[in-house]
Amino acid sequence: MTHPISKKYNCIIVEDEPIAAEILENFISRDQELNLVGKGADAIYASSLLSIHEVDLMFLDLHLPVVKGFDFLRKIKNPPFVIVTTAYHQYAVEGYELDIADYLMKPIPYERFQAAIGKFKHLMEAENALLEVSERDYIFINSGKKQIKIILQDIFYIESLREYIHIHTKAETFTFKMPISKIEEVLNPKMFARIHKSYIISKEKIEVKSANVIQIRGKNLPVGRTYKSSLEF
């Protein structure tokens, strides 16, 4: 007997005040789409949770022992969405600069928690639907509240830099916050090829190619060892 898979978002709590952590845990348990996979009181334990689990959302207290919340956040390479929790107003501006999903002031009312979760889910859904293939010759990519249309024929190559991708086209370079693997999923493999963990190229735009380098628009792009076997074109 099969059951429909309900959408679950994995989350962790990083909070050194036991009562505050308990309140968050209680709030999380009321939402069937949230799945608490761990909680810790410091950045070191939080790091281990992030390495073990696929985490979608982190509730992060700013006043942690040893490493402070924002310092910890800056060190994470691919952070999940973050909802900051604090009793101090003055950190709000810095929090928004770090692109957090929301900012909760303690003590946290349940209604305010629900609003923050609504915002997080909206961001998650937007990320999951970043790529909408309308027709074969173009894609739409969400950028904030806008959708940007990119003609596939215009793409020379796509470059990944940390959590961002740069799409180099005939007219300009577009930058989006998304993993390169996500755009790779929707590109036609007859037109595009992944040649490196950081590069996808348009096959017809190749000017020079060798075992280790592909040149497009005068730029030499490296061919990764693991991709060489699939590059028969």
Buried (B, 14 or more C-beta within 10 A) or exposed (E): EEEEEEEEBBBBBBBEBEEBBEBBBEBBEEBEEBBBBBBBBBBEBBBEBBEEBEBBBBBBBBBBEEBBBBEBBEEBEEBBBBBBBBEEEEBBEEBEEBEBBBBBBBEBEEEBBEEBBEBBBEBBEEBEEBBEEEEEEBBBBBBEEEEEEBEBEBBBBBBBEEBEBBBBBEEEEBEBEBBBEBBBEEBEEEBBBBBBEBBBBBBEBBEEBEEEEBBBEEEEBBBBEEBEEEBEE
